[in-house]
């Protein structure tokens, strides 16, 4: 999760390259209008998407995220 959709998308791509597709992965970034910010609904959806019996790891950028 990030204030920037581009940063979140890029970080998810790096993680996927490291772990492959066997680990559930989701990302979210930016506000609902597409600008910088956060979207609580998108964060909750990403957590639900990536959730497994083993739990979920949340990577957040620096700042208020």
GROMACS elastic network, one bead per residue, 0.5 to 0.9 nm:
[ bonds ]
;  ai    aj funct       b0    kb
    1     4     6  0.82649   500
    1     5     6  0.82670   500
    1     7     6  0.84950   500
    1     8     6  0.56419   500
    1     9     6  0.89090   500
    1    11     6  0.89419   500
    1    26     6  0.89367   500
    1    27     6  0.58809   500
    1    28     6  0.50189   500
    1    29     6  0.54372   500
    1    30     6  0.86006   500
    1    38     6  0.83452   500
    1    43     6  0.70341   500
    1    46     6  0.86380   500
    1    58     6  0.72241   500
    1    59     6  0.60780   500
    1    61     6  0.67756   500
    1    65     6  0.73782   500
    2     5     6  0.66586   500
    2     6     6  0.86095   500
    2     7     6  0.65263   500
    2     8     6  0.53730   500
    2    27     6  0.85130   500
    2    28     6  0.67190   500
    2    30     6  0.66814   500
    2    36     6  0.86964   500
    2    37     6  0.78328   500
    2    38     6  0.72052   500
    2    59     6  0.83153   500
    2    60     6  0.57713   500
    2    61     6  0.52098   500
    2    62     6  0.81960   500
    2    65     6  0.64786   500
    3     6     6  0.89993   500
    3     7     6  0.79263   500
    3     8     6  0.79815   500
    3    28     6  0.86360   500
    3    29     6  0.52798   500
    3    31     6  0.74523   500
    3    35     6  0.83890   500
    3    36     6  0.51984   500
    3    38     6  0.55285   500
    3    39     6  0.88834   500
    3    60     6  0.88561   500
    3    61     6  0.73534   500
    3    62     6  0.89861   500
    3    63     6  0.85735   500
    3    64     6  0.84691   500
    3    65     6  0.68785   500
    4     7     6  0.52871   500
    4     8     6  0.62920   500
    4     9     6  0.86142   500
    4    28     6  0.84236   500
    4    31     6  0.82723   500
    4    34     6  0.87713   500
    4    35     6  0.74119   500
    4    36     6  0.52876   500
    4    37     6  0.68311   500
    4    38     6  0.82500   500
    5     8     6  0.50839   500
    5     9     6  0.59834   500
    5    10     6  0.84752   500
    5    27     6  0.84699   500
    5    28     6  0.63781   500
    5    31     6  0.84715   500
    5    34     6  0.77695   500
    5    35     6  0.81609   500
    5    36     6  0.76495   500
    5    37     6  0.89923   500
    6     9     6  0.51581   500
    6    10     6  0.60655   500
    6    11     6  0.85281   500
    6    29     6  0.73972   500
    6    30     6  0.84644   500
    7    10     6  0.51465   500
    7    11     6  0.60576   500
    7    12     6  0.85523   500
    7    29     6  0.74956   500
    7    61     6  0.86238   500
    8    11     6  0.51799   500
    8    12     6  0.61588   500
    8    13     6  0.86491   500
    8    27     6  0.59195   500
    8    28     6  0.59845   500
    8    29     6  0.55111   500
    8    30     6  0.86149   500
    8    60     6  0.86744   500
    8    61     6  0.85503   500
    9    12     6  0.51804   500
    9    13     6  0.62875   500
    9    14     6  0.88562   500
    9    27     6  0.64123   500
    9    28     6  0.74071   500
    9    29     6  0.77488   500
   10    13     6  0.50551   500
   10    14     6  0.63856   500
   10    15     6  0.87570   500
   11    14     6  0.51281   500
   11    15     6  0.62597   500
   11    16     6  0.86027   500
   11    27     6  0.83741   500
   11    59     6  0.88906   500
   12    15     6  0.50765   500
   12    16     6  0.60658   500
   12    17     6  0.85874   500
   12    25     6  0.73268   500
   12    26     6  0.72121   500
   12    27     6  0.62516   500
   13    16     6  0.50961   500
   13    17     6  0.62327   500
   13    18     6  0.87796   500
   14    17     6  0.51309   500
   14    18     6  0.64454   500
   14    19     6  0.88837   500
   15    18     6  0.51034   500
   15    19     6  0.61668   500
   15    20     6  0.78505   500
   15    25     6  0.84178   500
   16    19     6  0.52521   500
   16    21     6  0.64520   500
   16    23     6  0.81939   500
   16    25     6  0.75345   500
   17    20     6  0.55695   500
   17    21     6  0.84999   500
   19    22     6  0.70978   500
   19    23     6  0.66877   500
   20    23     6  0.68342   500
   21    24     6  0.69790   500
   21    25     6  0.79301   500
   23    50     6  0.81499   500
   23    52     6  0.89046   500
   24    49     6  0.73986   500
   24    51     6  0.71288   500
   24    52     6  0.74627   500
   24    56     6  0.87706   500
   25    46     6  0.81997   500
   25    47     6  0.89757   500
   25    49     6  0.73750   500
   25    50     6  0.50416   500
   25    51     6  0.85454   500
   26    45     6  0.86972   500
   26    46     6  0.51805   500
   26    47     6  0.72841   500
   26    48     6  0.88629   500
   26    49     6  0.62783   500
   26    50     6  0.55396   500
   27    42     6  0.86844   500
   27    43     6  0.79962   500
   27    46     6  0.59164   500
   27    47     6  0.85471   500
   27    50     6  0.87744   500
   28    38     6  0.84496   500
   28    39     6  0.82069   500
   28    42     6  0.61590   500
   28    43     6  0.61763   500
   28    45     6  0.87434   500
   28    46     6  0.65305   500
   29    34     6  0.86273   500
   29    35     6  0.89808   500
   29    36     6  0.77793   500
   29    37     6  0.73206   500
   29    38     6  0.63090   500
   29    39     6  0.74829   500
   29    42     6  0.79742   500
   29    43     6  0.81615   500
   30    33     6  0.79081   500
   30    34     6  0.58518   500
   30    35     6  0.54904   500
   30    38     6  0.50486   500
   30    39     6  0.67546   500
   31    34     6  0.54480   500
   31    35     6  0.54723   500
   31    36     6  0.57796   500
   31    39     6  0.51223   500
   31    40     6  0.89037   500
   31    42     6  0.88398   500
   32    35     6  0.74454   500
   32    37     6  0.83336   500
   32    38     6  0.77460   500
   32    39     6  0.61774   500
   32    42     6  0.84479   500
   33    36     6  0.86302   500
   34    37     6  0.85120   500
   35    38     6  0.89598   500
   37    65     6  0.85739   500
   38    42     6  0.81872   500
   38    43     6  0.80336   500
   38    64     6  0.89466   500
   38    65     6  0.72217   500
   39    42     6  0.53114   500
   39    43     6  0.62986   500
   39    44     6  0.88217   500
   40    43     6  0.50141   500
   40    44     6  0.62401   500
   40    45     6  0.86007   500
   41    44     6  0.52351   500
   41    45     6  0.61874   500
   41    46     6  0.86481   500
   42    45     6  0.50223   500
   42    46     6  0.60878   500
   42    47     6  0.85964   500
   43    46     6  0.51659   500
   43    47     6  0.62674   500
   43    48     6  0.87118   500
   44    47     6  0.51081   500
   44    48     6  0.62212   500
   44    49     6  0.85968   500
   45    48     6  0.51017   500
   45    49     6  0.60839   500
   45    50     6  0.86737   500
   46    50     6  0.61679   500
   46    51     6  0.84049   500
   47    50     6  0.53021   500
   47    51     6  0.58454   500
   47    56     6  0.70990   500
   47    57     6  0.86788   500
   47    58     6  0.79030   500
   48    51     6  0.51745   500
   48    52     6  0.86126   500
   48    56     6  0.89553   500
   49    52     6  0.86317   500
   50    55     6  0.85333   500
   50    56     6  0.64863   500
   50    57     6  0.86423   500
   51    54     6  0.78386   500
   51    55     6  0.57992   500
   51    56     6  0.53071   500
   51    57     6  0.87462   500
   52    55     6  0.52404   500
   52    56     6  0.67105   500
   53    56     6  0.85514   500
   60    63     6  0.87001   500
   60    65     6  0.60779   500
   61    64     6  0.83120   500
   61    65     6  0.63084   500
   62    65     6  0.66640   500
